[in-house]
């Protein structure tokens, strides 16, 4: 049983690391989006729509990450 628990803990840890990478990528996308908007490369409507999509995806990732951390006993 202990080996099963350790394997599950490792799998949850790997999923958490993947979610952290997704979060970091979304933050980079948001930063690039803001830079492109400030430089006039995209219009306000496009900026707002893409920002909304990125922030929604980031929220979903953060929710899942919080769940993984809870399962790992880090919360």
N, C-alpha and C positions, 0 to 999 in steps of 0.2 A: 504493500500500500504506500509505503514511504517513497519508493521509486516513482510511483504514479503521481504522487503529490509534487515531487521535484520536477518531473517532466512537465506537468501542468504549469507550475510556476515559471519554468523556463520558456514555455510557449507564450504565456501571458507577457513575460518580459520582452520577448521578441516582438510581439504585437505592439507593445507600448513603444518600443524603439522605432518601429515602422511609423506609428502615429506621430511621434516626435519629428521624424523626417518629413512627413506630410505637412505638419504644422509649420516647420521651418520653410518649406517650399512655398506654402501659401503666403507666408510673411514676405518672402522675396518677391513673389508675384505682385503683392499689394504695393510694395515699395517701387517696383518697376512701373506699375500702373500710375502711381502718383507722380513719378518723374516724367512719364510720357504726357500726362495731363498738364503738368506745370510748364512743359516745353512746347505745348500746343500741338502735340502729335495726335491727340485724340480729343474729340469734343466732349462737352460736359455730360451729355446724355449717355454716351458710350462709357465714360468714366464711372458715372453713378451706377449703371447697370452691372458693369464688371466688378465694381467694388462691392456691390450688394452680393453678387454670386460668391466672390472670394470670402467675404466675411461670414456668409452663411455656411460655406464649406468649412471654414476655420472653426466656427462654433460647433459643428458636428464632430470634427476631429477632437476638439477640446473636451467635449462631452464623453466621447469614447475613451479618451486618454484618462480622464478622471475615473471612469469605471475600471479601467485596467489597473490604475494605481490603487484603487480601493481593494480590488481583488488580490493585489500583491501586498496589501497591508501597509501602504505608504501614505494613505490619506489620514 
